[in-house]
């Protein structure tokens, strides 16, 4: 498993969001992957946990969502989730 925390997100917020994604289980791509993009409304703004499969291992990229950026354009993915923590 690879975890990439970006934008100076505090580790406790990043890990809390990541744990929520893992608790939901593998719900994307015929129940083989974690939710592709999950947005969390946190004290440091909107945090996104993006999931990718990387060399047969799970890869999580955790970043702050800006108003509109390249990463947030991926709206046609299989499933997107939104939560408040």
C-alpha positions as CSV (number, residue, x, y, z in Angstrom):
1,X,0.0,0.0,0.0
2,X,1.2,3.5,-0.9
3,X,0.0,6.6,0.8
4,X,0.8,10.0,-0.8
5,X,-0.3,13.0,1.4
6,X,-0.1,16.3,-0.4
7,X,-0.7,20.0,0.2
8,X,0.6,20.0,3.8
9,X,-2.6,18.2,5.0
10,X,-2.1,17.4,8.7
11,X,-1.4,13.6,9.1
12,X,-4.2,13.1,11.6
13,X,-6.8,14.5,9.1
14,X,-5.3,12.6,6.2
15,X,-5.3,9.3,8.1
16,X,-8.8,9.8,9.5
17,X,-10.1,10.3,5.9
18,X,-8.2,7.3,4.6
19,X,-9.6,5.1,7.3
20,X,-13.1,6.1,6.3
21,X,-12.4,5.1,2.7
22,X,-11.0,1.7,3.9
23,X,-14.0,1.1,6.2
24,X,-16.4,1.5,3.2
25,X,-14.6,-1.3,1.6
26,X,-13.9,-2.1,-2.1
27,X,-17.0,-0.6,-3.8
28,X,-15.7,0.4,-7.2
29,X,-14.8,-1.5,-10.3
30,X,-17.0,-4.5,-9.5
31,X,-16.0,-4.5,-5.9
32,X,-12.3,-4.7,-6.6
33,X,-11.1,-1.2,-5.7
34,X,-11.8,1.3,-3.0
35,X,-13.9,4.4,-4.0
36,X,-12.1,6.2,-6.7
37,X,-12.5,9.7,-5.3
38,X,-14.0,10.4,-1.9
39,X,-14.4,14.0,-0.7
40,X,-14.3,15.0,3.0
41,X,-15.3,18.4,4.4
42,X,-12.7,18.9,7.1
43,X,-11.4,21.8,9.3
44,X,-8.6,22.4,6.7
45,X,-11.0,22.5,3.7
46,X,-12.2,19.8,1.2
47,X,-9.8,16.8,1.3
48,X,-10.0,14.2,-1.5
49,X,-8.8,10.6,-1.1
50,X,-8.1,9.3,-4.6
51,X,-7.6,5.6,-5.0
52,X,-5.5,4.0,-7.8
53,X,-4.2,0.5,-8.3
54,X,-0.4,0.7,-8.6
55,X,1.5,-2.4,-9.4
56,X,-1.2,-4.7,-8.0
57,X,-1.1,-2.7,-4.7
58,X,-3.5,0.0,-3.5
59,X,-2.3,3.6,-3.9
60,X,-4.0,6.4,-2.0
61,X,-3.4,10.1,-3.0
62,X,-4.7,12.5,-0.4
63,X,-4.9,16.2,-1.4
64,X,-6.8,19.4,-0.9
65,X,-9.4,20.1,-3.5
66,X,-9.1,23.5,-5.0
67,X,-12.1,25.1,-6.8
68,X,-11.4,23.3,-10.0
69,X,-8.3,21.5,-11.0
70,X,-7.1,18.6,-13.2
71,X,-7.6,16.0,-10.5
72,X,-11.2,17.1,-9.8
73,X,-12.1,16.8,-13.5
74,X,-12.3,13.0,-13.1
75,X,-16.1,13.1,-12.6
76,X,-16.9,10.3,-15.1
77,X,-15.3,7.6,-12.9
78,X,-17.2,4.6,-11.7
79,X,-18.2,6.0,-8.3
80,X,-17.6,9.1,-6.2
81,X,-18.4,9.5,-2.5
82,X,-18.7,12.5,-0.2
83,X,-18.5,12.6,3.6
84,X,-18.0,15.1,6.4
85,X,-15.5,14.4,9.1
